[in-house]
Amino acid sequence: MKHRTSPQHTHPLRLTALTLLLSLGLSACGAKDDNPQATQVAAKVGSSEISVHQINQVLSRTPINGASKDAVQAASREVLERLIDQQLAVDQATEAKLHRSPDVVAQLEAARRDVLARAYVQQLVGAVAKPTPEEVKQYYDAHPALFAERRVFNLQEIRVPKGTEVIDDLRRLAEQARPIDEVAGVLRTRGVQFGGGSATRTAEQIPLELLPRLHALKDGQSIVVAAGDGVTFVRVASSRQVPVSEAQAKPGIEQFLGNSRSTEVIKNDIKRLREATTVTYMGEFDRAAMAQAPADGKKADAPAAAPPALTAPLGSADKEPAAPEQSVIERGLQGLK
């Protein structure tokens, strides 16, 4: 590899620290030099070239920040060796004319379509305004169960099929705040099969649609939740408050609001494009589309999926995750997407 040091021209690229260090260490990236020998070529494989830009592209997808110079060099060499192996395989495939086979041509076209579609989406998202401090505060204040009044719940639950004729009994037992053992005893007496469990769950691990109801309960109180093909008796055995400050929650809220806004922009733009473009279903797809279309012409809503069980099977150990506070909040916000 030939290396020449020359003045650097800084480009406004969003590179990780690893990629930036690599570009500085391997070549005069974007250098302005009268010498034609200045190059960004990292290696030649036969008549093909592998550029530093290709290595940078791979490393930009590597989640390594603040890497040392030795780590950068090691990573760059590893990536380069992988690219050399890849180029050798590409050369053999081209020599065998595999790039002309129908299956490979279809895959190449699919990859091209995917890259272009992603580029368009990234262009849309790039124009989305970032959440303001006022919006972050508004979201924080609107969700006390997730932040200012966040709790860690020790939950017990019993699950029965929805068609079971004990639903009213479960609701009555919940209103009376009866212990979980008594509820299980009633079901056994009635000959009802049921499942159950217990677990520790933080507020952000609770489905968002259920959290307000659960947050309103005091220790020892219960609710009955109907979802999917089952009914669940959920009891708060105990709980404790572990609040999260606005400063701690801010990065996660910003990310969530930004992702939500981007998703809405993409959805609205695709809707606009569909309305402005004639889409004609053909053949069997035309018949299937006609059969599935609702009478009013609106898109049919998908059936609501049942939320996941809140607890683990009875007898299993389940401890509160020992994670940093910010990581907990980030995971919780991801569940709201």
Contacts in CASP RR format, 6 or more apart in sequence:
PFRMAT RR
TARGET T0000
AUTHOR 0000-0000-0000
METHOD contacts of the structure
MODEL  1
MKHRTSPQHTHPLRLTALTLLLSLGLSACGAKDDNPQATQVAAKVGSSEI
SVHQINQVLSRTPINGASKDAVQAASREVLERLIDQQLAVDQATEAKLHR
SPDVVAQLEAARRDVLARAYVQQLVGAVAKPTPEEVKQYYDAHPALFAER
RVFNLQEIRVPKGTEVIDDLRRLAEQARPIDEVAGVLRTRGVQFGGGSAT
RTAEQIPLELLPRLHALKDGQSIVVAAGDGVTFVRVASSRQVPVSEAQAK
PGIEQFLGNSRSTEVIKNDIKRLREATTVTYMGEFDRAAMAQAPADGKKA
DAPAAAPPALTAPLGSADKEPAAPEQSVIERGLQGLK
1 42 0 8 1.000
1 43 0 8 1.000
2 37 0 8 1.000
2 39 0 8 1.000
3 26 0 8 1.000
3 27 0 8 1.000
4 28 0 8 1.000
4 33 0 8 1.000
4 35 0 8 1.000
4 37 0 8 1.000
4 38 0 8 1.000
5 28 0 8 1.000
6 28 0 8 1.000
6 31 0 8 1.000
6 32 0 8 1.000
6 33 0 8 1.000
6 35 0 8 1.000
6 38 0 8 1.000
7 28 0 8 1.000
7 31 0 8 1.000
7 32 0 8 1.000
7 33 0 8 1.000
8 24 0 8 1.000
8 28 0 8 1.000
8 29 0 8 1.000
8 30 0 8 1.000
8 31 0 8 1.000
9 29 0 8 1.000
9 30 0 8 1.000
9 31 0 8 1.000
9 32 0 8 1.000
11 29 0 8 1.000
11 30 0 8 1.000
15 23 0 8 1.000
15 56 0 8 1.000
15 60 0 8 1.000
16 59 0 8 1.000
16 60 0 8 1.000
16 62 0 8 1.000
16 63 0 8 1.000
16 64 0 8 1.000
16 65 0 8 1.000
17 64 0 8 1.000
17 65 0 8 1.000
17 66 0 8 1.000
17 67 0 8 1.000
18 59 0 8 1.000
18 62 0 8 1.000
18 64 0 8 1.000
18 65 0 8 1.000
18 66 0 8 1.000
18 67 0 8 1.000
18 71 0 8 1.000
18 72 0 8 1.000
18 75 0 8 1.000
19 56 0 8 1.000
19 59 0 8 1.000
19 60 0 8 1.000
21 67 0 8 1.000
21 69 0 8 1.000
21 72 0 8 1.000
22 52 0 8 1.000
22 55 0 8 1.000
22 56 0 8 1.000
22 59 0 8 1.000
22 72 0 8 1.000
22 75 0 8 1.000
22 76 0 8 1.000
23 29 0 8 1.000
23 52 0 8 1.000
23 56 0 8 1.000
25 72 0 8 1.000
26 42 0 8 1.000
26 52 0 8 1.000
26 55 0 8 1.000
26 76 0 8 1.000
27 39 0 8 1.000
27 40 0 8 1.000
27 42 0 8 1.000
27 52 0 8 1.000
28 38 0 8 1.000
28 40 0 8 1.000
29 40 0 8 1.000
29 52 0 8 1.000
30 40 0 8 1.000
31 38 0 8 1.000
40 51 0 8 1.000
40 52 0 8 1.000
40 53 0 8 1.000
41 49 0 8 1.000
41 50 0 8 1.000
41 51 0 8 1.000
41 52 0 8 1.000
42 50 0 8 1.000
42 51 0 8 1.000
42 52 0 8 1.000
42 54 0 8 1.000
42 55 0 8 1.000
42 80 0 8 1.000
43 49 0 8 1.000
43 50 0 8 1.000
43 80 0 8 1.000
43 83 0 8 1.000
43 84 0 8 1.000
44 50 0 8 1.000
45 84 0 8 1.000
45 87 0 8 1.000
45 88 0 8 1.000
45 91 0 8 1.000
46 91 0 8 1.000
48 87 0 8 1.000
48 90 0 8 1.000
48 91 0 8 1.000
50 80 0 8 1.000
50 83 0 8 1.000
50 84 0 8 1.000
50 87 0 8 1.000
54 83 0 8 1.000
55 76 0 8 1.000
55 79 0 8 1.000
55 80 0 8 1.000
55 83 0 8 1.000
58 79 0 8 1.000
58 82 0 8 1.000
58 83 0 8 1.000
59 75 0 8 1.000
59 76 0 8 1.000
59 79 0 8 1.000
62 75 0 8 1.000
64 71 0 8 1.000
64 75 0 8 1.000
67 75 0 8 1.000
93 99 0 8 1.000
93 104 0 8 1.000
98 104 0 8 1.000
99 105 0 8 1.000
99 108 0 8 1.000
121 266 0 8 1.000
124 262 0 8 1.000
124 265 0 8 1.000
124 266 0 8 1.000
124 269 0 8 1.000
125 262 0 8 1.000
125 265 0 8 1.000
125 266 0 8 1.000
128 258 0 8 1.000
128 261 0 8 1.000
128 262 0 8 1.000
128 265 0 8 1.000
129 261 0 8 1.000
130 254 0 8 1.000
130 258 0 8 1.000
131 253 0 8 1.000
131 254 0 8 1.000
131 257 0 8 1.000
131 258 0 8 1.000
131 261 0 8 1.000
135 257 0 8 1.000
136 246 0 8 1.000
136 250 0 8 1.000
136 253 0 8 1.000
136 254 0 8 1.000
136 257 0 8 1.000
137 246 0 8 1.000
139 253 0 8 1.000
139 256 0 8 1.000
139 257 0 8 1.000
140 147 0 8 1.000
140 148 0 8 1.000
140 246 0 8 1.000
140 249 0 8 1.000
140 250 0 8 1.000
140 253 0 8 1.000
141 148 0 8 1.000
145 151 0 8 1.000
145 203 0 8 1.000
145 211 0 8 1.000
145 212 0 8 1.000
145 215 0 8 1.000
146 203 0 8 1.000
146 204 0 8 1.000
146 211 0 8 1.000
146 244 0 8 1.000
146 249 0 8 1.000
146 329 0 8 1.000
146 332 0 8 1.000
147 243 0 8 1.000
147 244 0 8 1.000
147 245 0 8 1.000
147 246 0 8 1.000
147 249 0 8 1.000
147 329 0 8 1.000
148 243 0 8 1.000
148 244 0 8 1.000
149 215 0 8 1.000
149 241 0 8 1.000
149 243 0 8 1.000
150 202 0 8 1.000
150 203 0 8 1.000
150 204 0 8 1.000
150 241 0 8 1.000
150 242 0 8 1.000
150 243 0 8 1.000
150 244 0 8 1.000
151 202 0 8 1.000
151 203 0 8 1.000
151 215 0 8 1.000
151 239 0 8 1.000
151 240 0 8 1.000
151 241 0 8 1.000
151 242 0 8 1.000
152 200 0 8 1.000
152 201 0 8 1.000
152 202 0 8 1.000
152 203 0 8 1.000
152 239 0 8 1.000
152 240 0 8 1.000
152 242 0 8 1.000
152 320 0 8 1.000
153 200 0 8 1.000
153 201 0 8 1.000
153 202 0 8 1.000
153 203 0 8 1.000
153 206 0 8 1.000
153 214 0 8 1.000
153 236 0 8 1.000
153 238 0 8 1.000
153 239 0 8 1.000
154 198 0 8 1.000
154 199 0 8 1.000
154 200 0 8 1.000
154 236 0 8 1.000
154 237 0 8 1.000
154 238 0 8 1.000
154 239 0 8 1.000
155 198 0 8 1.000
155 199 0 8 1.000
155 200 0 8 1.000
155 201 0 8 1.000
155 234 0 8 1.000
155 235 0 8 1.000
155 236 0 8 1.000
155 237 0 8 1.000
155 310 0 8 1.000
155 311 0 8 1.000
156 180 0 8 1.000
156 196 0 8 1.000
156 197 0 8 1.000
156 198 0 8 1.000
156 234 0 8 1.000
156 235 0 8 1.000
156 237 0 8 1.000
156 311 0 8 1.000
157 196 0 8 1.000
157 197 0 8 1.000
157 198 0 8 1.000
157 232 0 8 1.000
157 233 0 8 1.000
157 234 0 8 1.000
157 235 0 8 1.000
157 309 0 8 1.000
157 310 0 8 1.000
157 311 0 8 1.000
158 170 0 8 1.000
158 180 0 8 1.000
158 183 0 8 1.000
158 184 0 8 1.000
158 187 0 8 1.000
158 194 0 8 1.000
158 195 0 8 1.000
158 196 0 8 1.000
158 197 0 8 1.000
158 232 0 8 1.000
158 233 0 8 1.000
159 194 0 8 1.000
159 195 0 8 1.000
159 196 0 8 1.000
159 230 0 8 1.000
159 231 0 8 1.000
159 232 0 8 1.000
159 233 0 8 1.000
159 309 0 8 1.000
160 166 0 8 1.000
160 167 0 8 1.000
160 170 0 8 1.000
160 187 0 8 1.000
160 192 0 8 1.000
160 193 0 8 1.000
160 194 0 8 1.000
160 195 0 8 1.000
160 230 0 8 1.000
160 231 0 8 1.000
160 232 0 8 1.000
160 233 0 8 1.000
161 193 0 8 1.000
161 229 0 8 1.000
161 230 0 8 1.000
161 231 0 8 1.000
162 226 0 8 1.000
162 228 0 8 1.000
162 229 0 8 1.000
162 230 0 8 1.000
162 231 0 8 1.000
163 230 0 8 1.000
163 231 0 8 1.000
164 192 0 8 1.000
164 231 0 8 1.000
166 186 0 8 1.000
166 187 0 8 1.000
166 190 0 8 1.000
166 192 0 8 1.000
167 224 0 8 1.000
167 226 0 8 1.000
167 231 0 8 1.000
169 186 0 8 1.000
169 190 0 8 1.000
170 183 0 8 1.000
170 224 0 8 1.000
170 231 0 8 1.000
170 233 0 8 1.000
171 224 0 8 1.000
173 182 0 8 1.000
173 183 0 8 1.000
173 186 0 8 1.000
173 222 0 8 1.000
173 233 0 8 1.000
174 221 0 8 1.000
174 222 0 8 1.000
174 223 0 8 1.000
174 224 0 8 1.000
174 233 0 8 1.000
174 235 0 8 1.000
177 220 0 8 1.000
177 221 0 8 1.000
177 222 0 8 1.000
178 222 0 8 1.000
179 235 0 8 1.000
180 233 0 8 1.000
180 235 0 8 1.000
180 237 0 8 1.000
183 233 0 8 1.000
183 235 0 8 1.000
184 194 0 8 1.000
187 194 0 8 1.000
195 314 0 8 1.000
196 311 0 8 1.000
196 313 0 8 1.000
196 314 0 8 1.000
197 311 0 8 1.000
197 312 0 8 1.000
197 313 0 8 1.000
197 314 0 8 1.000
197 315 0 8 1.000
197 316 0 8 1.000
198 237 0 8 1.000
198 311 0 8 1.000
198 312 0 8 1.000
198 314 0 8 1.000
198 315 0 8 1.000
198 318 0 8 1.000
199 310 0 8 1.000
199 311 0 8 1.000
199 312 0 8 1.000
199 318 0 8 1.000
200 318 0 8 1.000
200 319 0 8 1.000
200 320 0 8 1.000
201 310 0 8 1.000
201 311 0 8 1.000
202 242 0 8 1.000
202 320 0 8 1.000
202 321 0 8 1.000
202 328 0 8 1.000
203 211 0 8 1.000
203 215 0 8 1.000
204 328 0 8 1.000
204 329 0 8 1.000
204 331 0 8 1.000
204 332 0 8 1.000
204 333 0 8 1.000
204 335 0 8 1.000
205 331 0 8 1.000
205 332 0 8 1.000
206 214 0 8 1.000
206 310 0 8 1.000
207 307 0 8 1.000
207 308 0 8 1.000
208 335 0 8 1.000
208 336 0 8 1.000
209 307 0 8 1.000
210 225 0 8 1.000
210 307 0 8 1.000
213 223 0 8 1.000
213 225 0 8 1.000
214 223 0 8 1.000
214 234 0 8 1.000
214 236 0 8 1.000
217 223 0 8 1.000
217 236 0 8 1.000
218 236 0 8 1.000
219 236 0 8 1.000
219 237 0 8 1.000
219 238 0 8 1.000
219 239 0 8 1.000
220 235 0 8 1.000
220 236 0 8 1.000
220 237 0 8 1.000
220 238 0 8 1.000
221 235 0 8 1.000
221 236 0 8 1.000
222 233 0 8 1.000
222 234 0 8 1.000
222 235 0 8 1.000
222 236 0 8 1.000
223 233 0 8 1.000
223 234 0 8 1.000
224 231 0 8 1.000
224 232 0 8 1.000
224 233 0 8 1.000
224 234 0 8 1.000
225 231 0 8 1.000
225 232 0 8 1.000
225 234 0 8 1.000
226 232 0 8 1.000
227 304 0 8 1.000
227 306 0 8 1.000
227 307 0 8 1.000
228 304 0 8 1.000
228 305 0 8 1.000
228 306 0 8 1.000
229 306 0 8 1.000
230 306 0 8 1.000
232 309 0 8 1.000
232 310 0 8 1.000
234 310 0 8 1.000
244 325 0 8 1.000
244 329 0 8 1.000
248 325 0 8 1.000
248 326 0 8 1.000
248 329 0 8 1.000
249 329 0 8 1.000
251 326 0 8 1.000
251 330 0 8 1.000
252 326 0 8 1.000
252 329 0 8 1.000
252 330 0 8 1.000
252 333 0 8 1.000
253 333 0 8 1.000
255 330 0 8 1.000
255 333 0 8 1.000
256 333 0 8 1.000
256 334 0 8 1.000
256 336 0 8 1.000
256 337 0 8 1.000
259 337 0 8 1.000
260 337 0 8 1.000
263 337 0 8 1.000
280 286 0 8 1.000
281 288 0 8 1.000
281 289 0 8 1.000
292 300 0 8 1.000
294 300 0 8 1.000
311 318 0 8 1.000
312 318 0 8 1.000
321 328 0 8 1.000
323 331 0 8 1.000
END
